[in-house]
Amino acid sequence: MNGRVGSVSDAIRGNAYGNRDEDGQKHRLVVFDLTIDVSQKQKRKTTTQRRIKWFKLKENDFQQEFKDRILRELSHDMVDVNTWRNDANSIILRAGKDILGENSGKIWENMEVRWFNEEVQEKVSAKKKAKTKWEESKLDEDRAAYKQCCREATKAVAVAKSEAYDHMYKH
């Protein structure tokens, strides 16, 4: 007597067929059909912290307002060094959030404001287009063009970062 023995979860399905005793108790499996659904791995959600936009201190308007606010709120009588340092820290952070603002915590937002300028954006966009073209055509000349775009984009990013950090360290 043949019969369906069982199936399991949604992702793995299967049927086993076999012989039963007259009592219907013992099974001897003969055939097992198995289907496994393979789904794509889910991406982890990355959580990033909101950060104060300290780079805005390059602008004179923000510099002066930030400086005035800190000098106005910071007490100049120091009883205990640790207490004064903690108070100064909280005042600076609060002033930074209020005057300079915070980003949303998204990764690309940081790049846009610091060194991800128009030239870098153009080079990265050209690189992406060249890669798409090469993947579609599989031609050697398209691969060479893609590699050239990679080198140009890398160079543009390095130059932009260098200029941004030089400016930051000088001021």
QUIBELKA-V969401 format. One line per field, one symbol per residue. psi: psi as a letter, one per 40 degrees, with the letter a starting at -180 (. if undefined). A space follows every 10 residues. Layout:
# QUIBELKA-V969401
psi = ???
This chain:
# QUIBELKA-V969401
psi = hiihdiiiid dhiihhhaii iddediihhd ihhhhhhhii hiiihhhiih iigdeeedhd dddddddddd dddhiehhdh dddddddddd dddddddddd iiieeidddd dddcegaddd dddddddddd dddddddfid dddddddddd dddddddddd dddddddddd .
